[in-house]
């Protein structure tokens, strides 16, 4: 298995648990994170080695990542596992999957590459590289109709583990936050490369919003010591020490559940926020060079998963230069001042939750078992 980032690590860990229920003596190895390792995964390399985002950032780490991939391929051909499972990580994993498939090792890609968003031209390459795709979203299998690749919809594991209608009151009691205050959760990303471009913008947005609503409070969950240090450095640079910000180690779901609205960097965190049922504003920035490439490749009008799944602008999106502190603060303030809009968005998110709750790990395991001679 190869899972190169935090969200992939979580997906893979859930799948491991389900597979071990059917095959208790199964062995798992490759590239994985802490959640996988907690389930007995033998990490030949840690996930952090692959946690790089954006064209410019990948180029800076190209030789190291390329060396890891070649070394992994050599070891897998030697060991010859019963099946290879690439968890997301399209660019890294598809290269491996194609070569392993040629060697007779079945290749499964867990999480369909986003051909529906901006990589439709790569469908032919995917078809030639994998045996089966496990899709998280119900509209994805249709993109593989007429090809030789089987695509199975398995739902999204976050919809299985996140409770519907999470109680804001209960979470605030646990976090000792007064019920009457306005709370905004700030989720600037899980990677250091994301905070490089997002931290200052999110803090500046909080400064503007605090000016509009002096009683407001902010919760900022960060996944590592390094990202916390990055955020603190940006806060010190902007002289924002007096802002009512509470930093949290992890606990992103609790921060979102306690909030009235959330400002979130585009990615899986937007779906997590939607499943918790909180309205949000989506923002994203990357290096100018990466942005020039990306903006010319898209054909969907949305980038946020909640909008893609709803097929409409349910929540505002601000990208690159449009993601200014003024624009973001105004959008958040509009949400805070419109409870009826918050309720309408919440109803859309509730329907989304039901559609994605499919007992994903068990469905994915059931799809993989035939490749292990157990189906």
VEXDREN-2710 file (C-alpha; in Angstrom, 1 decimal):
% VEXDREN-2710
k/r/px/py/pz
1/UNK/0.0/0.0/0.0
2/UNK/1.0/3.6/-0.6
3/UNK/-0.7/6.4/1.2
4/UNK/1.2/9.7/0.9
5/UNK/-0.7/12.2/3.0
6/UNK/-2.9/12.5/6.1
7/UNK/-6.3/11.9/4.5
8/UNK/-4.9/8.9/2.6
9/UNK/-3.4/7.5/5.8
10/UNK/-6.8/7.6/7.4
11/UNK/-8.5/5.9/4.4
12/UNK/-5.9/3.2/4.3
13/UNK/-6.1/2.5/8.1
14/UNK/-9.9/2.0/7.9
15/UNK/-9.4/-0.4/4.9
16/UNK/-6.8/-2.3/6.9
17/UNK/-9.1/-2.9/9.8
18/UNK/-11.8/-4.2/7.5
19/UNK/-9.4/-6.5/5.6
20/UNK/-8.0/-7.9/8.9
21/UNK/-11.5/-8.9/9.9
22/UNK/-11.6/-11.2/6.9
23/UNK/-7.9/-12.1/6.8
24/UNK/-6.5/-11.8/10.3
25/UNK/-3.0/-12.8/9.3
26/UNK/-2.8/-10.3/6.4
27/UNK/0.5/-8.3/6.1
28/UNK/0.6/-4.7/5.0
29/UNK/3.7/-2.8/3.9
30/UNK/4.9/0.1/1.7
31/UNK/4.5/3.8/2.4
32/UNK/2.1/4.9/5.1
33/UNK/1.4/7.2/8.0
34/UNK/0.9/7.0/11.8
35/UNK/-2.7/5.7/11.6
36/UNK/-1.7/2.8/9.3
37/UNK/1.3/2.0/11.5
38/UNK/-1.0/1.9/14.5
39/UNK/-2.9/-0.9/12.7
40/UNK/0.3/-2.9/12.1
41/UNK/1.5/-1.4/8.8
42/UNK/5.2/-1.9/8.0
43/UNK/6.2/1.6/6.7
44/UNK/9.3/1.2/4.6
45/UNK/9.0/5.0/4.2
46/UNK/6.7/7.4/6.1
47/UNK/3.9/9.3/4.4
48/UNK/5.6/12.6/5.2
49/UNK/8.1/11.9/2.4
50/UNK/5.4/12.3/-0.2
51/UNK/3.4/15.2/1.5
52/UNK/4.2/17.8/-1.1
53/UNK/1.6/19.8/-3.1
54/UNK/1.7/22.0/-6.1
55/UNK/3.9/21.8/-9.3
56/UNK/6.6/24.1/-8.0
57/UNK/6.8/22.3/-4.7
58/UNK/7.0/18.9/-6.3
59/UNK/9.8/20.0/-8.6
60/UNK/11.9/21.0/-5.6
61/UNK/11.6/17.5/-4.1
62/UNK/11.5/15.6/-7.4
63/UNK/14.8/13.7/-7.1
64/UNK/14.1/12.5/-3.6
65/UNK/10.5/11.4/-4.4
66/UNK/11.6/9.8/-7.6
67/UNK/14.3/7.8/-5.8
68/UNK/11.8/6.6/-3.2
69/UNK/9.4/5.4/-6.0
70/UNK/12.1/3.5/-7.9
71/UNK/13.3/1.9/-4.7
72/UNK/9.8/0.9/-3.7
73/UNK/9.2/-0.6/-7.2
74/UNK/12.3/-2.7/-6.9
75/UNK/11.3/-4.0/-3.4
76/UNK/7.7/-4.8/-4.5
77/UNK/8.8/-6.7/-7.6
78/UNK/11.1/-8.7/-5.4
79/UNK/8.5/-9.4/-2.7
80/UNK/5.6/-9.8/-5.2
81/UNK/2.6/-9.0/-3.0
82/UNK/-0.8/-10.5/-3.7
83/UNK/-2.2/-7.0/-4.5
84/UNK/-1.0/-3.4/-4.6
85/UNK/-3.3/-0.7/-3.3
86/UNK/-2.5/2.9/-4.2
87/UNK/-4.5/5.2/-1.9
88/UNK/-5.0/8.5/-3.7
89/UNK/-1.7/10.1/-4.7
90/UNK/-2.4/9.9/-8.5
91/UNK/1.0/11.0/-9.8
92/UNK/3.1/8.8/-7.6
93/UNK/0.9/5.7/-7.5
94/UNK/-0.2/5.5/-11.2
95/UNK/3.5/5.2/-12.3
96/UNK/3.9/2.3/-9.8
97/UNK/0.6/0.6/-10.6
98/UNK/1.3/0.5/-14.4
99/UNK/4.7/-1.2/-13.8
100/UNK/3.4/-3.6/-11.2
101/UNK/0.5/-4.6/-13.3
102/UNK/2.9/-5.5/-16.1
103/UNK/4.6/-7.8/-13.6
104/UNK/1.4/-9.6/-12.9
105/UNK/0.7/-7.9/-9.6
106/UNK/-3.0/-6.7/-9.4
107/UNK/-3.2/-2.9/-9.0
108/UNK/-6.1/-1.2/-7.3
109/UNK/-6.4/2.5/-7.0
110/UNK/-8.4/3.6/-3.9
111/UNK/-9.9/7.0/-4.7
112/UNK/-10.7/7.8/-8.3
113/UNK/-8.3/10.5/-9.7
114/UNK/-10.2/13.7/-10.3
115/UNK/-10.8/13.2/-14.0
116/UNK/-14.2/14.9/-13.5
117/UNK/-12.4/18.1/-12.3
118/UNK/-9.4/18.7/-14.5
119/UNK/-7.7/15.5/-15.5
120/UNK/-10.2/14.0/-18.0
121/UNK/-7.5/13.8/-20.6
122/UNK/-5.7/11.2/-18.5
123/UNK/-8.4/8.6/-18.4
124/UNK/-6.6/6.5/-21.1
125/UNK/-3.5/6.4/-18.9
126/UNK/-5.5/5.3/-15.9
127/UNK/-7.2/2.5/-17.8
128/UNK/-3.9/1.1/-18.9
129/UNK/-2.4/1.1/-15.4
130/UNK/-5.0/-0.3/-12.9
131/UNK/-7.3/-3.3/-12.6
132/UNK/-9.9/-1.5/-10.5
133/UNK/-10.9/1.9/-9.1
134/UNK/-12.6/2.3/-5.8
135/UNK/-14.6/5.5/-6.0
136/UNK/-15.6/7.7/-3.1
137/UNK/-18.3/9.7/-4.9
138/UNK/-21.5/8.3/-6.5
139/UNK/-21.1/10.2/-9.8
140/UNK/-17.6/8.7/-10.5
141/UNK/-18.3/5.2/-11.9
142/UNK/-20.0/6.8/-14.9
143/UNK/-16.7/8.3/-16.1
144/UNK/-15.3/4.7/-16.5
145/UNK/-18.2/3.3/-18.5
146/UNK/-17.1/1.8/-21.8
147/UNK/-13.5/1.2/-20.5
148/UNK/-11.8/-2.0/-19.4
149/UNK/-11.5/-0.7/-15.8
150/UNK/-14.0/-1.7/-13.2
151/UNK/-15.0/1.2/-11.0
152/UNK/-16.9/0.4/-7.7
153/UNK/-18.6/3.1/-5.6
154/UNK/-17.8/2.5/-2.0
155/UNK/-18.9/5.8/-0.4
156/UNK/-16.7/8.1/1.8
157/UNK/-15.4/6.8/5.1
158/UNK/-15.7/10.2/6.7
159/UNK/-19.5/9.9/6.3
160/UNK/-19.3/6.7/8.3
161/UNK/-17.3/8.0/11.2
162/UNK/-18.8/11.5/11.5
163/UNK/-22.1/11.6/13.3
164/UNK/-25.0/13.3/11.7
165/UNK/-26.3/16.5/13.4
166/UNK/-23.3/17.0/15.7
167/UNK/-24.4/19.0/18.7
168/UNK/-22.7/22.4/18.8
169/UNK/-23.9/23.0/22.3
170/UNK/-22.3/19.8/23.6
171/UNK/-19.0/20.4/21.9
172/UNK/-18.9/24.0/23.2
173/UNK/-19.5/22.7/26.7
174/UNK/-16.6/20.2/26.3
175/UNK/-14.3/23.0/25.0
176/UNK/-15.6/25.5/27.7
177/UNK/-16.8/28.0/25.0
178/UNK/-19.7/30.2/25.9
179/UNK/-22.9/29.3/24.0
180/UNK/-23.7/32.9/23.1
181/UNK/-20.5/34.0/21.4
182/UNK/-19.8/33.8/17.7
183/UNK/-17.1/31.3/16.8
184/UNK/-15.3/30.9/13.5
185/UNK/-13.0/27.9/12.9
186/UNK/-10.0/28.6/10.7
187/UNK/-8.6/25.5/8.8
188/UNK/-5.6/26.8/6.8
189/UNK/-4.4/23.3/5.7
190/UNK/-2.5/20.3/7.0
191/UNK/0.7/20.7/5.0
192/UNK/3.5/23.1/5.6
193/UNK/3.4/24.0/1.9
194/UNK/-0.2/25.1/2.4
195/UNK/0.4/27.2/5.4
196/UNK/3.2/28.9/3.5
197/UNK/0.5/30.5/1.3
198/UNK/-2.6/30.4/3.6
199/UNK/-1.5/31.3/7.2
200/UNK/-1.1/35.0/6.8
201/UNK/-4.3/35.4/4.7
202/UNK/-6.3/33.5/7.3
203/UNK/-4.9/35.6/10.2
204/UNK/-5.6/38.8/8.2
205/UNK/-9.1/37.6/7.6
206/UNK/-9.6/37.1/11.3
207/UNK/-8.3/40.6/12.0
208/UNK/-10.8/42.1/9.6
209/UNK/-13.7/40.0/10.9
210/UNK/-12.8/40.8/14.5
211/UNK/-13.1/44.5/13.6
212/UNK/-16.6/43.9/12.3
213/UNK/-17.5/41.8/15.4
214/UNK/-15.3/42.4/18.4
215/UNK/-16.9/39.6/20.4
216/UNK/-16.0/36.9/17.9
217/UNK/-13.6/34.0/18.8
218/UNK/-11.5/31.9/16.5
219/UNK/-10.5/28.2/16.8
220/UNK/-7.4/27.0/14.8
221/UNK/-6.7/23.3/14.7
222/UNK/-3.2/22.4/13.4
223/UNK/-2.0/18.9/12.8
224/UNK/1.7/19.1/13.7
225/UNK/4.3/21.1/15.7
226/UNK/5.7/22.4/12.5
227/UNK/2.4/23.8/11.2
228/UNK/1.7/25.3/14.6
229/UNK/5.1/27.1/14.5
230/UNK/4.4/28.4/11.0
231/UNK/1.0/29.8/12.1
232/UNK/2.5/31.4/15.3
233/UNK/5.3/32.9/13.2
234/UNK/2.7/34.4/10.8
235/UNK/0.7/35.7/13.7
236/UNK/3.8/37.4/15.3
237/UNK/4.7/38.9/11.9
238/UNK/1.3/40.5/11.6
239/UNK/1.3/41.7/15.2
240/UNK/-2.0/39.7/15.8
241/UNK/-1.1/38.5/19.3
242/UNK/-4.3/40.2/20.7
243/UNK/-6.7/38.3/18.5
244/UNK/-8.9/35.9/20.4
245/UNK/-7.4/32.8/18.8
246/UNK/-7.3/29.4/20.4
247/UNK/-4.8/27.1/18.8
248/UNK/-5.5/23.3/19.0
249/UNK/-3.4/20.3/18.3
250/UNK/-5.6/18.3/16.0
251/UNK/-9.2/18.2/17.0
252/UNK/-10.3/19.7/13.7
253/UNK/-13.8/18.1/13.9
254/UNK/-14.4/19.5/17.4
255/UNK/-13.3/23.0/16.2
256/UNK/-15.7/22.9/13.2
257/UNK/-18.5/21.5/15.4
258/UNK/-18.1/24.3/17.9
259/UNK/-18.1/26.9/15.2
260/UNK/-20.9/28.9/13.6
261/UNK/-19.0/29.1/10.3
262/UNK/-15.7/27.9/9.1
263/UNK/-13.0/29.3/6.8
264/UNK/-11.3/26.2/5.2
265/UNK/-8.6/25.6/2.7
266/UNK/-9.9/23.6/-0.3
267/UNK/-9.5/19.9/0.1
268/UNK/-10.9/17.0/2.1
269/UNK/-11.4/19.4/5.0
270/UNK/-14.2/21.0/3.1
271/UNK/-16.1/17.7/2.9
272/UNK/-15.4/17.1/6.6
273/UNK/-16.9/20.4/7.4
274/UNK/-19.9/19.7/5.3
275/UNK/-20.5/16.3/7.0
276/UNK/-20.4/18.0/10.4
277/UNK/-23.1/20.3/9.0
278/UNK/-21.4/23.7/9.3
279/UNK/-21.6/26.4/6.6
280/UNK/-18.2/27.5/5.3
281/UNK/-16.2/29.7/3.0
282/UNK/-13.6/28.0/0.9
283/UNK/-10.2/29.6/0.1
284/UNK/-7.1/28.4/-1.5
285/UNK/-3.7/29.8/-2.6
286/UNK/-0.6/28.2/-4.1
287/UNK/2.6/29.4/-5.8
288/UNK/1.9/31.7/-8.8
289/UNK/3.6/29.2/-11.1
290/UNK/1.4/26.3/-10.0
291/UNK/-1.7/28.5/-10.2
292/UNK/-1.0/29.5/-13.8
293/UNK/-0.9/25.8/-14.8
294/UNK/-3.9/24.8/-12.7
295/UNK/-6.3/27.5/-13.7
296/UNK/-6.0/26.5/-17.4
297/UNK/-6.7/22.8/-16.8
298/UNK/-10.1/22.9/-15.0
299/UNK/-13.5/22.5/-16.7
300/UNK/-15.8/22.3/-13.7
301/UNK/-17.1/25.7/-12.3
302/UNK/-16.3/24.6/-8.7
303/UNK/-13.3/23.4/-6.8
304/UNK/-14.8/22.7/-3.4
305/UNK/-16.1/19.2/-2.8
306/UNK/-19.4/20.4/-1.2
307/UNK/-20.2/22.4/-4.4
308/UNK/-19.0/19.6/-6.7
309/UNK/-21.2/17.1/-4.9
310/UNK/-24.2/19.4/-4.8
311/UNK/-23.6/20.5/-8.4
312/UNK/-24.2/24.1/-7.4
313/UNK/-22.6/26.9/-5.4
314/UNK/-23.7/26.0/-1.9
315/UNK/-20.8/27.8/-0.3
316/UNK/-18.6/30.6/-1.6
317/UNK/-15.2/29.9/-3.1
318/UNK/-12.3/32.3/-3.3
319/UNK/-9.1/31.3/-5.1
320/UNK/-5.6/32.8/-5.4
321/UNK/-5.9/36.7/-5.7
322/UNK/-9.6/36.6/-5.0
323/UNK/-8.9/35.0/-1.6
324/UNK/-8.2/38.4/-0.1
325/UNK/-8.8/39.0/3.7
326/UNK/-11.5/41.6/2.8
327/UNK/-13.4/39.1/0.5
328/UNK/-13.1/36.3/2.9
329/UNK/-14.1/38.3/6.0
330/UNK/-17.2/39.8/4.2
331/UNK/-18.3/36.3/3.1
332/UNK/-17.9/34.9/6.6
333/UNK/-19.7/37.9/8.1
334/UNK/-22.6/37.4/5.7
335/UNK/-23.0/33.9/6.8
336/UNK/-22.8/34.8/10.5
337/UNK/-25.6/37.4/10.1
338/UNK/-28.0/35.1/8.1
339/UNK/-29.2/32.1/10.3
340/UNK/-31.8/31.1/7.6
341/UNK/-28.9/30.7/5.1
342/UNK/-27.0/28.6/7.6
343/UNK/-30.1/26.3/8.0
344/UNK/-30.5/26.0/4.2
345/UNK/-26.9/25.0/3.7
346/UNK/-27.2/22.6/6.6
347/UNK/-30.1/20.8/4.9
348/UNK/-28.0/20.3/1.7
349/UNK/-25.1/18.9/3.8
350/UNK/-27.5/16.5/5.6
351/UNK/-28.6/15.0/2.3
352/UNK/-25.0/14.8/1.2
353/UNK/-24.1/12.9/4.4
354/UNK/-26.7/10.2/3.8
355/UNK/-25.6/9.7/0.2
356/UNK/-22.0/9.2/1.1
357/UNK/-22.6/6.9/4.1
358/UNK/-22.0/3.4/2.6
359/UNK/-19.9/1.5/5.2
360/UNK/-16.9/2.4/2.9
361/UNK/-14.2/0.2/4.5
362/UNK/-16.3/-3.0/4.3
363/UNK/-17.3/-2.3/0.7
364/UNK/-13.7/-1.5/-0.3
365/UNK/-12.5/-4.7/1.4
366/UNK/-15.2/-6.7/-0.3
367/UNK/-14.0/-5.4/-3.7
368/UNK/-10.3/-6.3/-2.8
369/UNK/-10.9/-9.9/-1.5
370/UNK/-11.4/-11.5/-4.9
371/UNK/-7.8/-10.4/-5.8
372/UNK/-6.6/-12.3/-2.7
373/UNK/-8.5/-15.5/-3.6
374/UNK/-11.0/-14.8/-0.8
375/UNK/-14.0/-13.3/-2.6
END
